[in-house]
Amino acid sequence: MEVRAALSALRDKLRMEQKPESSTGCKTIKERKRFQRSDLQNFTLKELNTLRSSLSKDIHELSSELVGRLLTRDQLRTEQDAMLLEIQDMTSL
């Protein structure tokens, strides 16, 4: 029974640590206006370059966020595997 209580407490703790991160979503990327082809054709070269730079920056930020989330996922899976092995060892005794 002690093992179950400890594992339950650990699970709850891990879930609480993950909730703030997953609920915030991507806060750095703002909602973009969708442009029609005619709008883009009427833009100056400077405006197009500014838009391209902004899109490249957003892509980089999203990629970095994705890498961070994938690392967190992998870490949690590793911890889960370790917990499952501990449980298996305890139940085999």
C-alpha distances in whole Angstrom, upper triangle without the diagonal:
4,5,5,6,9,10,11,12,14,15,17,18,20,21,23,25,26,27,30,31,31,33,36,37,40,42,45,46,49,50,53,56,57,60,63,65,68,66,65,69,70,68,70,69,67,65,64,63,61,59,59,57,55,54,53,51,49,48,48,45,43,43,42,39,38,38,36,33,33,32,29,28,29,27,24,24,24,21,19,21,19,16,16,17,15,12,15,15,12,12,15,15
4,5,5,6,9,10,11,12,14,15,16,18,20,21,23,24,26,29,30,30,32,34,36,39,40,43,45,47,49,52,55,56,60,62,64,67,65,65,68,69,67,69,68,66,64,63,62,60,58,57,56,54,52,52,50,48,47,46,44,42,42,40,38,37,36,34,32,32,31,28,27,27,25,22,23,23,19,18,20,18,14,16,17,14,12,15,15,12,13,16,15
4,5,5,6,8,10,10,12,14,15,16,18,20,21,23,24,27,28,28,30,33,34,37,39,41,43,45,47,50,53,54,57,60,62,65,63,62,66,67,65,66,65,64,62,60,59,58,56,55,53,51,50,49,47,45,44,43,41,40,39,37,35,34,34,31,29,29,28,25,24,24,22,19,20,19,16,15,16,14,11,12,13,10,8,12,12,9,10,14,13
4,5,5,6,8,10,10,12,14,15,16,18,20,21,22,25,27,26,28,31,32,35,37,40,41,44,45,48,51,52,55,58,60,63,61,60,64,65,63,65,64,62,60,59,58,56,54,54,52,50,49,48,46,44,43,43,40,38,38,37,34,33,33,31,28,28,27,24,23,24,22,19,19,19,16,14,16,15,11,12,14,12,9,13,14,11,12,15,16
4,6,5,6,9,10,11,12,14,15,16,18,20,21,24,25,26,27,30,31,35,36,39,41,43,44,47,51,52,55,58,60,63,61,60,64,65,63,64,63,62,60,59,58,56,54,53,52,50,48,48,46,44,43,42,40,38,38,36,34,33,33,30,28,29,28,24,24,25,22,19,20,21,17,16,18,17,13,15,17,14,12,16,17,14,15,19,19
4,5,5,6,9,10,11,12,14,15,17,19,20,23,24,24,26,29,30,33,34,37,39,41,43,46,50,51,54,57,59,62,60,59,62,64,61,63,62,60,58,57,56,54,52,51,50,48,46,46,44,42,41,40,38,36,36,34,32,31,31,28,26,27,25,22,22,22,20,17,18,18,14,14,16,14,11,13,15,12,11,15,15,13,15,18,18
4,5,5,6,9,10,10,12,14,15,17,18,21,22,22,24,27,28,31,33,35,37,39,41,44,47,48,51,54,56,59,57,56,60,61,59,60,59,58,56,54,53,52,50,49,48,45,44,43,42,39,39,38,35,34,33,32,29,28,28,26,24,24,23,20,19,19,17,14,15,15,12,11,13,12,8,10,13,10,9,13,14,12,14,17,18
4,5,5,6,9,10,11,12,14,16,17,20,21,21,22,25,27,30,31,34,36,38,39,42,46,47,50,53,55,58,56,55,59,60,58,59,59,57,55,54,53,51,49,48,47,45,43,43,41,39,38,38,35,33,33,32,29,28,29,26,24,24,23,20,19,21,19,15,16,17,14,12,15,15,11,13,16,14,12,16,17,16,16,20,21
4,5,5,6,9,10,11,12,14,16,18,20,20,21,24,26,29,30,33,35,37,39,42,45,46,50,53,55,58,56,55,58,59,57,59,58,56,54,53,52,50,48,48,46,44,43,42,40,38,38,37,34,33,33,31,28,28,28,25,23,24,23,20,19,21,18,15,17,18,14,14,17,16,13,15,18,15,15,18,19,17,19,22,23
4,5,5,6,9,10,11,12,14,17,18,18,20,23,24,27,28,31,33,35,37,40,44,45,48,51,53,56,54,53,56,57,55,57,55,54,52,51,50,48,46,45,44,41,40,40,38,36,35,34,31,30,30,28,26,25,25,22,20,21,20,16,16,17,15,12,14,14,11,11,14,13,10,13,15,13,13,17,18,17,18,21,22
4,5,5,6,9,10,11,12,15,16,16,18,21,22,25,27,29,31,33,35,38,41,42,46,48,50,53,51,50,54,55,53,55,54,52,50,49,48,46,44,43,42,40,38,38,36,34,33,33,30,28,28,27,24,23,23,21,19,19,19,15,14,16,14,11,12,14,11,9,13,13,10,12,15,14,14,17,19,18,19,22,23
4,5,5,6,9,10,11,13,15,15,16,19,21,24,25,28,30,32,34,37,40,41,45,48,50,53,51,50,54,55,52,54,53,52,49,48,48,45,44,43,42,39,38,38,36,33,33,33,30,28,29,27,24,24,24,22,19,21,20,16,16,18,16,13,15,17,14,13,17,17,14,16,19,18,17,20,22,21,22,25,26
4,5,5,6,9,10,12,14,15,16,18,20,23,24,27,29,31,33,36,40,41,45,47,50,52,50,49,53,54,51,53,52,50,48,47,46,44,42,42,40,38,37,37,34,32,32,31,28,27,28,26,23,23,23,20,18,20,19,15,15,17,15,12,15,16,13,13,17,16,14,17,19,18,18,21,23,22,23,26,27
4,5,5,6,9,11,12,12,14,17,18,21,22,25,27,29,31,34,37,39,42,45,47,50,48,47,50,51,49,50,49,48,46,45,44,41,40,39,38,35,34,34,32,29,29,28,25,24,24,22,20,20,20,17,15,16,15,11,12,14,11,9,12,13,10,10,14,14,12,15,18,17,17,20,22,21,23,26,27
4,5,5,6,9,10,10,12,15,16,19,21,24,25,27,29,32,35,36,40,43,45,48,46,45,49,50,47,49,48,47,44,43,43,40,39,38,37,34,33,33,31,28,28,28,25,23,24,22,19,19,20,17,14,16,16,12,12,15,13,10,13,15,13,12,16,17,15,17,20,20,19,22,24,24,25,28,29
4,5,5,7,10,10,11,13,16,19,20,23,25,27,28,32,35,36,40,43,45,48,46,45,49,49,47,49,48,46,44,43,42,40,38,38,37,34,33,33,31,28,29,28,25,24,25,23,20,20,21,18,16,18,18,14,15,17,16,13,16,18,15,16,19,20,18,20,23,22,22,25,27,26,27,30,32
4,6,7,8,9,11,13,15,17,18,21,23,25,27,31,34,36,39,42,44,47,44,43,47,48,45,47,46,44,42,41,40,38,36,36,34,32,31,31,28,26,26,25,22,21,22,20,17,18,18,15,13,16,15,11,13,15,13,11,15,16,14,15,18,18,17,20,23,22,22,25,27,26,28,31,32
4,6,5,6,9,10,12,15,16,19,21,23,25,28,31,33,36,39,41,44,41,41,44,45,43,44,43,42,40,39,38,36,34,33,32,29,28,28,26,24,24,23,20,18,19,18,14,15,16,13,10,13,13,9,10,13,12,10,13,15,14,14,18,19,18,20,22,23,23,26,27,27,29,31,33
4,5,5,6,9,10,14,15,18,20,22,23,26,30,31,35,38,40,43,40,40,43,44,42,44,43,41,39,38,38,35,33,33,32,29,28,29,26,24,24,24,21,19,21,19,16,16,18,15,13,15,16,13,13,17,16,13,16,19,17,17,21,22,21,22,25,25,25,28,30,30,31,34,35
4,6,5,6,9,12,12,15,18,19,21,25,28,30,33,37,39,41,39,38,42,42,40,42,41,39,37,36,36,33,31,32,30,27,27,27,24,22,23,22,19,18,20,18,14,16,18,14,13,16,16,13,15,18,17,15,19,21,19,20,23,24,23,25,28,28,28,31,33,33,34,37,38
4,6,6,7,10,11,13,15,18,20,23,26,28,31,35,37,39,37,36,40,40,38,39,38,37,34,34,33,30,29,29,27,24,24,24,21,19,19,19,16,14,16,14,11,12,14,11,9,13,13,10,12,15,15,14,17,19,18,19,22,23,23,25,27,28,28,31,32,33,34,36,38
4,6,6,9,11,14,15,17,19,22,25,26,30,33,35,38,35,35,38,39,37,39,38,37,34,33,33,31,28,28,27,24,23,24,22,19,19,19,16,14,16,15,11,12,14,12,9,12,14,11,11,15,15,14,16,19,18,19,22,23,23,24,27,28,28,30,32,33,34,36,38
4,6,9,10,14,15,16,17,21,24,26,29,32,35,37,35,34,38,39,37,39,38,37,34,33,33,31,28,29,28,25,24,25,23,19,20,21,17,16,18,17,14,15,17,15,13,16,17,15,15,19,19,17,20,23,22,22,25,26,26,27,30,31,30,33,35,35,36,39,41
4,6,7,10,12,13,15,18,22,24,27,30,33,35,33,32,36,36,34,36,35,33,31,30,30,27,25,26,25,22,21,22,20,17,18,18,15,14,16,15,12,14,16,14,12,16,17,15,16,20,20,19,22,24,23,24,27,28,28,30,32,33,33,36,38,38,39,41,43
4,6,9,10,12,13,16,20,21,24,28,30,32,30,29,33,34,32,33,33,31,29,28,28,25,23,23,22,19,18,19,17,14,15,16,12,11,13,13,10,11,14,13,11,14,16,14,15,19,19,19,21,23,23,24,27,28,28,30,32,33,33,36,38,38,39,42,44
4,6,6,9,11,13,17,19,22,25,27,30,27,26,30,31,28,30,29,28,25,24,24,22,20,20,19,16,15,16,14,10,12,12,9,8,11,11,8,10,13,12,11,14,16,16,17,20,21,21,23,25,25,26,29,30,31,32,35,36,36,38,40,41,42,44,46
4,6,7,10,13,17,19,22,26,28,30,27,26,30,30,28,29,29,27,24,24,24,21,19,20,19,15,15,17,14,11,13,14,10,10,14,13,10,13,16,15,14,18,19,18,20,23,23,23,26,28,28,29,31,33,33,35,37,38,38,41,43,43,44,47,49
4,6,10,12,16,18,21,24,26,28,25,24,28,28,25,26,26,24,21,21,20,18,16,17,15,12,12,13,10,8,11,11,8,9,12,11,10,13,15,14,15,18,19,19,21,24,24,25,27,29,29,30,33,34,35,36,39,40,40,43,44,45,46,49,51
4,7,9,12,14,17,21,23,25,22,21,25,25,22,24,24,22,19,19,18,16,14,15,14,10,10,12,10,6,9,11,8,8,12,12,11,13,16,16,16,19,21,21,22,25,26,26,28,30,31,32,34,36,36,38,40,41,42,44,46,47,48,50,52
4,6,10,12,15,19,21,23,20,20,23,23,21,23,23,21,18,18,18,16,13,15,15,11,11,14,12,9,12,14,12,12,15,16,15,17,20,20,19,22,24,24,25,28,29,29,31,34,34,35,37,39,39,41,43,44,45,47,49,49,50,53,55
4,7,9,13,16,19,21,18,18,22,22,20,22,23,21,18,18,19,16,14,16,16,12,12,15,14,11,14,16,14,14,17,19,17,18,22,22,21,24,26,26,27,30,31,31,33,35,36,36,39,41,41,42,45,46,46,48,50,51,52,54,56
4,6,9,13,15,17,14,14,18,18,16,19,19,18,15,14,16,14,11,13,14,10,10,13,13,11,13,16,15,14,18,19,19,20,23,24,23,25,28,28,29,31,33,33,35,37,38,38,41,43,43,44,47,48,49,50,53,53,54,56,59
4,6,10,13,14,11,12,16,15,14,17,18,18,14,14,16,14,11,14,15,13,12,16,16,14,16,19,19,18,21,23,22,23,26,27,27,29,32,32,32,35,37,37,38,41,42,42,44,46,47,47,50,52,52,53,56,57,57,59,62
4,7,10,12,10,10,14,14,14,17,18,18,15,14,16,15,12,14,16,14,12,16,17,15,16,20,20,19,21,24,23,23,27,28,27,29,32,32,32,35,37,37,38,41,42,42,44,47,47,48,50,52,52,54,56,57,57,60,62
4,7,8,6,7,10,11,11,14,15,16,13,12,15,14,11,13,16,14,13,17,18,17,18,21,22,21,23,26,26,26,29,31,30,32,35,35,35,38,40,40,41,44,45,45,47,50,50,51,53,55,55,57,59,60,61,63,65
4,5,5,7,9,10,11,15,16,18,15,13,17,17,14,15,19,18,16,19,21,20,21,24,25,24,26,29,29,29,32,33,33,34,37,38,38,40,43,43,43,46,48,48,49,52,53,53,55,57,58,59,61,63,63,65,67
4,5,5,6,9,10,13,15,17,14,12,16,17,14,15,18,18,17,19,22,21,21,24,26,25,27,30,30,30,32,35,34,35,38,39,39,41,44,44,45,47,49,49,51,53,54,54,57,59,59,60,63,64,64,66,69
4,5,5,6,9,12,14,17,14,13,17,17,15,17,20,20,19,22,24,23,24,27,28,28,30,32,33,33,36,38,38,39,41,43,42,45,47,47,48,51,52,52,54,57,57,58,60,62,62,63,66,67,68,70,72
4,5,5,7,10,13,14,11,11,14,15,12,14,18,17,17,20,22,21,22,25,26,26,28,30,31,31,34,36,36,37,40,41,41,43,45,46,47,49,51,51,53,55,56,56,59,61,61,62,65,66,66,68,71
4,5,5,9,10,12,9,8,11,12,10,11,15,15,14,17,19,19,20,23,24,24,25,28,29,29,32,34,34,35,38,39,39,41,43,44,45,47,49,49,51,53,54,55,57,59,60,61,63,64,65,67,69
4,6,8,10,12,11,9,13,14,13,14,17,18,17,20,22,22,23,26,27,27,29,31,32,33,35,37,37,38,41,42,42,44,47,47,48,50,52,53,54,57,58,58,60,62,63,64,66,68,68,70,73
4,7,9,12,10,10,13,14,13,15,18,18,18,21,23,23,24,27,28,29,30,33,33,34,36,38,39,40,42,44,44,46,48,49,50,52,54,54,56,58,59,60,62,64,65,66,68,70,70,72,75
4,7,8,6,6,10,10,10,12,15,15,16,18,20,20,22,24,25,26,28,30,31,32,34,36,36,38,40,41,42,44,46,47,48,50,51,52,54,56,57,58,60,62,63,64,66,67,68,70,72
4,5,5,6,9,10,11,12,14,15,17,18,20,21,23,24,26,27,29,30,32,33,35,36,38,39,41,42,43,45,47,48,49,51,53,54,55,57,58,59,61,63,64,65,67,69,70,71,74
4,5,5,6,9,10,10,12,14,15,16,18,20,21,22,24,26,27,29,30,31,33,35,36,37,39,41,42,43,45,46,48,49,51,52,53,55,57,58,60,61,63,64,66,67,68,70,72
4,5,5,6,9,10,11,12,14,15,17,18,20,21,23,24,26,27,29,30,32,33,35,36,38,39,41,42,44,45,47,48,50,51,53,54,56,57,59,60,61,63,65,66,67,69,71
4,5,5,6,9,10,11,12,14,15,17,18,20,21,23,24,26,27,29,30,32,33,35,36,38,39,41,42,43,45,47,48,49,51,53,54,55,57,59,60,61,63,64,65,67,70
4,5,5,6,9,10,10,12,14,15,16,18,20,21,22,24,26,27,28,30,31,33,35,36,37,39,41,42,43,45,47,47,49,51,52,53,55,57,58,59,61,63,64,65,68
4,5,5,6,9,10,10,12,14,15,16,18,20,21,23,24,26,27,29,30,31,33,35,36,37,39,41,42,43,45,46,48,50,51,52,54,56,57,58,60,61,63,64,66
4,5,5,6,9,10,11,12,14,15,17,18,20,21,23,24,26,27,29,30,32,33,35,36,38,39,41,42,44,45,47,48,50,51,53,54,55,57,59,60,61,63,65
4,5,5,6,9,10,11,12,14,15,16,18,20,21,22,24,26,27,28,30,32,33,35,36,37,39,41,42,43,45,47,48,49,51,53,54,55,57,58,59,61,63
4,5,5,6,9,10,10,12,14,15,16,18,20,21,22,24,26,27,29,30,31,33,35,36,37,39,41,42,43,45,46,47,49,51,52,53,55,57,58,59,62
4,5,5,6,9,10,11,12,14,15,17,18,20,21,23,24,26,27,29,30,32,33,35,36,38,39,41,42,44,45,47,48,50,51,52,54,56,57,59,61
4,5,5,6,9,10,11,12,14,15,17,18,20,21,23,24,26,27,29,30,32,33,35,36,38,39,41,42,44,45,47,48,49,51,53,54,55,57,59
4,5,5,6,9,10,10,12,14,15,16,18,20,21,22,24,26,27,28,30,31,33,35,36,37,39,41,42,43,45,47,47,49,51,52,53,55,57
4,5,5,6,9,10,10,12,14,15,17,18,20,21,23,24,26,27,29,30,31,33,35,36,37,39,41,42,43,45,46,48,50,51,52,54,56
4,5,5,6,9,10,11,12,14,15,17,18,20,21,23,24,26,27,29,30,32,33,35,36,38,39,41,42,44,45,47,48,50,51,53,55
4,5,5,6,8,10,11,12,14,15,16,18,20,21,22,24,26,27,28,30,32,33,35,36,37,39,41,42,43,45,47,48,49,51,53
4,5,5,6,9,10,10,12,14,15,16,18,20,21,22,24,26,27,29,30,31,33,35,36,37,39,41,42,43,45,46,47,49,51
4,5,5,6,9,10,11,12,14,15,17,19,20,21,23,24,26,27,29,30,32,33,35,36,38,39,41,42,44,45,47,48,50
4,5,5,6,9,10,11,12,14,15,17,18,20,21,23,24,26,27,29,30,32,33,35,36,38,39,41,42,44,45,47,49
4,5,5,6,9,10,10,12,14,15,16,18,20,21,22,24,26,27,28,30,31,33,35,36,37,39,41,42,43,45,47
4,5,5,6,9,10,10,12,14,15,16,18,20,21,23,24,26,27,29,30,31,33,35,36,37,39,41,42,43,46
4,5,5,6,9,10,11,12,14,15,17,19,20,21,23,24,26,27,29,30,32,33,35,36,38,39,41,42,44
4,5,5,6,9,10,11,12,14,15,17,18,20,21,22,24,26,27,29,30,32,33,35,36,37,39,41,43
4,5,5,6,9,10,10,12,14,15,16,18,20,21,22,24,26,27,29,30,31,33,35,36,37,39,41
4,5,5,6,9,10,11,12,14,15,16,18,20,21,23,24,26,27,29,30,31,33,35,36,37,40
4,5,5,6,9,10,11,12,14,15,17,18,20,21,23,24,26,27,29,30,32,33,35,36,38
4,5,5,6,9,10,11,12,14,15,16,18,20,21,22,24,26,27,28,30,31,33,34,37
4,5,5,6,9,10,10,12,14,15,16,18,20,21,23,24,26,27,29,30,31,33,35
4,5,5,6,9,10,11,12,14,15,17,18,20,21,23,24,26,27,29,30,32,34
4,5,5,6,9,10,11,12,14,15,16,18,20,21,22,24,26,27,28,30,32
4,5,5,6,9,10,10,12,14,15,16,18,20,21,22,24,26,27,28,31
4,5,5,6,9,10,11,12,14,15,17,18,20,21,23,24,26,27,29
4,5,5,6,9,10,11,12,14,15,17,18,20,21,23,24,26,28
4,5,5,6,9,10,10,12,14,15,16,18,20,21,22,24,26
4,5,5,6,9,10,10,12,14,15,16,18,20,21,22,25
4,5,5,6,9,10,11,12,14,15,17,18,20,21,23
4,5,5,6,9,10,11,12,14,15,17,18,20,22
4,5,5,6,9,10,10,12,14,15,16,18,20
4,5,5,6,9,10,10,12,14,15,16,19
4,5,5,6,9,10,11,12,14,15,17
4,5,5,6,9,10,11,12,14,16
4,5,5,6,9,10,10,12,15
4,5,5,6,9,10,11,13
4,5,5,6,9,10,11
4,5,5,6,9,10
4,5,5,6,9
4,6,5,7
4,6,6
4,5
4
